[in-house]
Amino acid sequence: MLGIFFLFTFSYFIEYKELEISSIDYSSLGMNVKVIGYVKNKPILKNNVLLFSISDESNKSINVVMFNVKQFNISKDDLVLVIGKIEEYKNELEIVAKSIKKI
């Protein structure tokens, strides 16, 4: 039980760096981030995995993936805040989201 409390407390205090999509590169790998962007394509929910891309005014985009999703309320062209971690999948950077909020 103490271990669960420690994990919850630790995850609560993780700091997330606010980044623009245009500044994300391989030096950002492993970084916990907050990113604002427009949903570029129709989000897809398959096997409880949500997939979509976000872009900013520079037209640079990044893929977003979120696991264990049952339902969602975002659509193409929505402005969203994505909080998560920059990871690499199939030689491309992506954000593994912890939370996604429509702005």
Beta strands, then each sheet from edge to edge (+ up, - down):
strand 1: 17-19
strand 2: 32-39
strand 3: 44-46
strand 4: 49-55
strand 5: 61-67
strand 6: 79-89
strand 7: 92-102
sheet 1: 1+ 2+ 4- 3+
sheet 2: 1+ 2+ 6- 7+ 5+
end
